[in-house]
Each structure stands twice: as C-alpha cells, then as structure tokens.
Amino acid sequence: MEPARTIVIGGGLAGLTAAATLARRGREVTVVEGAAHIGGRARSRSRDGFDLNTGPHALYRTGGGRAVLRDLGVRTAGRMPRLDRAGAWVGGAAVPFGRHLRRDVGDRARVVKAMAGLSDRAAAAWSGRPVSEWIASVTDDEQGRLLLASLVRTTTYSAATTLLDAGTVTAHLRTAAHGVVYLHHGWSSLVAGLADVVRSHGGVIVTGTPADAVDHDHRVHGVRLADGRTLPAASVVVAVNDARRAAALLDGDAATRLGALAAATVPVRMAHLDLAVRPLPSRRFTALLGIDDAIFLTVPSSVAHVAPPGGDVVQVARYLRPDEEAGDHRPGLEAVLDAHQPDWRDHVVDARYVPRSLVSGDHVRVATDGTVGRATVDAAGVGGLAVAGDWIGPAGMLADASILSGAAAAESLLADALVPVARSHAGS
C-alpha cells in the first residue's frame, strides 16, 4: 500500500464521511473496520423485509449532517413522523399528547414558547450552565417542567439534565423544531450510500480488520493492524466514537493529550427494545413521549419504508443517566409495550434488546460549554492525523456531529501540504 494513501480507522458515519470526502477530492483512501460489517451504530438489521435500526434513529432536517450528505451525493430519503398522532406516557398510561398539554400543563404559553428553543444570542447567554437551570427558569409549573425535560431527553437522547449545557441544548431545540426524517430502509441506507461514494472514487473498504495502533512520531507513518501487518500511510483519520479507544491507538504525548480529553467524557447510553411485528396490534399512537418517565416509543414504519406489507417496526427505549446504566430495564420497556400494544408478544417476528447501547461518545457537557469546547479534529497534535466522531468538533449533536466531524477531519488533511494528492481526478 503506497505511503500517499490515507487510512481511515472506523467504518461508522464519521469514518465513511471522511473517506467519501477524501476520495471525491482525489485521495487514495482505505477504510479499516474491525467489525464484520461497516456502519457501527448506523447499521440496520435487515431480515424478512424488516429494517431494524439499533434503537430509535432520526435524522435532523437542518442539523448540518444532511447537507453534508447531500453534497456528497448520498440520498436521505424518508418522511417526517406524524406529530398529530403522538401520545404522552404519564402516570403509567398513554394519553393523547395534545390533551396532556391542554389539561395538565398550567403554564402553556411559556412552556410552548420554550419548546421552540432559543435564538443563538439568547442561547449563548446560557452557555456554561446546566439545562436543568434553564428548565427551572422557564416556569414554576411542575407539569410544564416535566414536559420540557421530556423534550430535552427526546432531542438529545440524554436524561442527565444537570450535565447538559443549556446554551447548546436550547439552540438545538430550534433545530429539532424544524423536524426529523425517518429514513426509508433504515440507517443502513446512509451507510450504503457513503460506501458507494468511497468505492466509486477508488476507495477501498476492508472489514474484519481491527487496528491496533497508529504508527507515528511527530507525523503519521502508518497503521498497525491486529494481524501484525503495518499499512504505510501519509495520513490517518481515527474515527471512533469511544474516546478512550481513540486515545489508546496513539502513544507518547499524543496519547497523553487525547487521553486527558477522553477521561473527561461521559458517554450517552440508552436501553432499547427493537421489534418487528406482524401485524401491529394497535395504531392509536405512532409515538409516546415519556413525561414523568425517561422513555420514548416510536413506530417508524408508520411513515418510513422499514417493514413489508402487513408488518411494522416498534422501538421503545429508556434514556439512561450515567448512574443507572447497570440496571435491567427490559421489564419496564415491556410494561410500556403492554399498555401501548396489547398482546404484542403474539405478533413478534424479530426482537432485539440492548441493555446499555452507546448513543454518543460524550454529553454536550457544561464543562465544555456544550459543543463549543469539544476536542478539535487536530487534538492529538500529530501531523497528518485527524480525529472524528460525535464527541469531536464545535458543531452538531448525535449523528450530525459524527458526519460534520468526519467532513472536518477530511478537510484538515486536505489542507496539509505535506500529504500529496495521488490521483488526477482530484476535485471531481
């Protein structure tokens, strides 16, 4: 493998975005993925016509990631969920969301206004303060505060309101107000689209090939693989959402720098139960937002093509605080299903329970002023090395952060004059 090549460690959204960006600009690129399949958490399980995402997934329409994908030529076909058919899970029962808002929230005007988020200027004033303080400042109405906390959970996938930075979250609520898309054929459609871009521009994707370390001094020289080989490279993208794993791939001062950043991260996790059913027992609600309980339920097949005729996909999840990750949450998730989908056990075609699923490598924490103080793509301080993942970079959350950081990592390497462009069709 020629030294002019860029090696991307990790075949998730961040790594594939970086690889696609580099390949389209004329770089020789190889993606090395340790798992048997690319995609990471964006990979869907396809079986008997059902496409099961790894937990509830939605792509923000204006979060920044969708624009990057569009520029790369990756389609994001799907449909917005039906909010008029959403319910509220409150007091252990499912009720129409609108009825809960009208009947139980006494301070509707301020709560509804806050649900739309804050302008960039107003949000900046809350930077460095926990979102729990912002919620308390909006209203004294207890049901209104619970509703706002529920909205924060649903849009950030985190129940840790004392950890989350209010500036970033309140600005993110404005992005959420523009809606999300449930993707046809699941999130593997994004993975396949990015992989097609990489391969169509001469890039190579290798699976089942874990990377052990980046070979470097003050600059990158290659990547050492678990099978003993060393692949020479002029540049490397480390695109893993486990910050500690990213630091472990380096040595010396670079490992120390990245390790210090990794040690401070607080991963976001959820427990989720993903079901393929035929037929769906009840169509009363296509989503449930937990008001006094940190749960979320969705039926993505109500709008997206993720199930065959007569079938549906149902996903129920619990947003986990860092202090409750060790518990068994399946009984609670099944209790929600019992209320929402009577006799659902008799209709299951496929089921997957994940007790401690990694959602994001880090919260948008108060300590980092949300996204503003997150680690940068060049945080390791090694020439020709860029880091990407949803815990990297000053923009975006969740999948948007992965995609945006992947694009930023690629651009940083493209700007490195010591890394040559290897092919004549650069800029295509």
Phi, psi and omega in degrees: 000126188290145183298339180290351184287148170259129176255129177253119178268111180115124182252031173274194183299318181296311181295317180292325176295315178299315182295318180296319179297315180293316182297319179294338181261013172097005180276142169285123188229137169232127174263127175247121183239127183289331180283170180287341181225149174281167175118328182058227181288349178272357181280133177263151174264117182255125182204127176054035178088356178263141175242105183260110172292161176278084186083173179298130179229139174212142180258123179293135184292327184235028183276356180103322181294321182297323179294320177297315179299318179298317179296330178278352181088018180265124181285145176235056184287134179177193180220154177284145178292157180273098181291335180290348179250018180275150176240169176246135176260107186216134181063026180076019180220156178261127178227157176304135183300315180299321179294319177299317181297316182288321188273321192255337181267112184281337183248061188297320186300309181290323181293314180296320177297318180293329180299335180280355178086181183245154173296163181302320181293316179293321180295322181301329180292341179262001181298135180086008178235148183288148181294337176300324178291321178297315179301316180295331181283338185289316187201156172268353182288118186297317179293326176295320178294319178298321179295317179294320177297322177297317179296320177299315178301314185293327184269339180250346185066020181233139176260002185269074185293340177280341177272326189287138179283125185293326180298311181293317184292318182292328173290323180296329178299329176293320175298316180298328181296338177279354172097168179234167178238131168270122190278137172298135178067020174075180184285349173297341176295324175291317180300313180296321180295316178294318179298323178298320179296314180302308185291322182292342177253023172090001180284159182240138177238122182242125179252168182065027185229085180292144173266135179267323185194157170266127178275115185204159161239250173279347175226162178286142174238336181170190180229128177269129182263161182295337180275006176099345180284155170239123179263117178293148181203148174275338180205158182219140169249122174265106187240074178232139183275353172271104185300324181292324176295320178299315180295325183292343178282349183249173174219175178065212182298327180297317178296322179295314180298310183288327179296322178296320177292319181295322183297333181275346184291149176234098184300150175264130181225156174217157169257136182215151176238118184251127185233138164255125184231154176209118346276176177287122183299321183221139177247023184298313179234139176264356175200151173229126175258120178290123181269306179254015179214137189278058181241163174212134177233140178217152175241081185299334180291352177291340179228332185256152179278085179231011180211153178285169176306132181086356181244164178212160174246130178234134179227130177233136187221156171240127176282125188258128167287155181303334183272003182232019184289337187278350186284167174262109187258002182298316179304320179293321178294320179293328177295322176296316178297322179301322180282324185276321185230082182305139177062027182300331182298333180281355186242004187286128173260323181209145181214145177215126175248128177239113187282339187210064186280133177284120178266314183210150182290344180197150169289155168280088194275156173303320184298336179251016186052044180072234180279338189301318184259015178293159178303146180265167184297337180257022187299334181287338178072030180244130179299135179078010180240129175233148180246139179222157180153172185283001175255010186242141169094158187272009185220144170086158175229155174058228182297325178301319179296320178300310183295313182295321180290325176298316178295319180293322178298317179297316181296325180293324178285325177296332179276354181279108185294342181277354179255113185285153169275127193266343188231154187285343182267026177304140180088001180290000000 
